[in-house]
């Protein structure tokens, strides 16, 4: 897990959006000192070293073993997986209450 830049700005933006759980590379731990005390105390920060830890945190009830994602019990299933996957970011923003508060969607290319 490589360190990222602009941690203070990203975290403050997340807090303004109502996000309280933050996952950061362990090498960015010192960047948290730049945050105001009240912001730092309101956050649940997870400092991670590898992707296994990120997946375990992001996908509750899952762990990464030998290159495979393993769920404890049955894998969670959404009622409409195909439809959810097709929603645009604009549609997500325009559907208040559809997604839990504090959920942050990240687009990967």
N, C-alpha and C positions, 0 to 999 in steps of 0.2 A: 504494500500500500504506500503510494508516494504522497508526500505532503502537497497540500493545495495552497493557493494564494487567495488573498482577500477574505480571510476567515471572518474578521470582525464585521465586514459589510454583509456577508452572506448570512451570518448568524442573526444580526440585527434585523435584516429583511425577513428572515424566517420567523422571528419573534413577533414582528409587526403583523405577519400573516396568521398568527395564532399557533405556530408550531412550537412545541416545548421539548421535544426529544430530538437530539442532534447526534449524528454519527460522523466522527472525524478521524482522519489518520492519526495515529499515536504521535507522529512527529510534529503535529500541529498543536500539541498540548500547551506550549508556551504562548501561542496566539490567544488563548482564552484569557490571559492576563490583561489583554487590551480591552476586554469588555467591562462595562460598568458593573459594579457589585450586585445591584438589584437584578440585572439581566442574568448574570452568572448563577445567582441563587435560585432563579426561577426555572433553570434548565436541567434536563436530565441528559448529561453528555456521556456518550460512549466513545472511548478512544480505542481504535482497532488497529491491528497489525496486518490482517490479511482478509481476503474475501470471505473466507469461512465464517468469520465473526460477523461480517456485515449481513450475510444471508441468514444467520441464526437470529440476529436482531430484527431484521426486516420481515422474515417469514416465521412468525411465531409458531413454535411446535416443530420446527425443522432444524436439521443440522446437516453439515456437509461432511461426508465420509468417503474417502477413496475416490474422489472425483464425482460423487453422486449426491444429489439432494435427497435426504431421507427424512420422512415425516414420522413423528411419534403418533401412532394411531392412523386414522384415515387422513388422506390429504384433503385440505379444505377445498370445497367446490362452491363456486359462485352460481347463483341462479341463472344468470344470463351471460356466460363467459364470452360468447362471440360478440354480443352487442356491446359489452363493456369495453372490449378491446378496440372497437371501432369508434369510440367516442373521441372527439377532438378535444384539445385543451380548452377551447372556447366553450364547447358544450359542457365540460366539467364545471367551468366557472359559472355557467348560467343555470346550473342545476343545484341550487342551494338545498342542503339537507340530504342530498343523495349520497354524499360521501362523508365519512366521519370527520368531525372537526380536527384540525391538526394533521391531516393526511397531506403529504407533499408528493406530487408526481414529478418524476424526473424523466426527461426524454433522452434516450441514448441513440446515437447514430452509428 
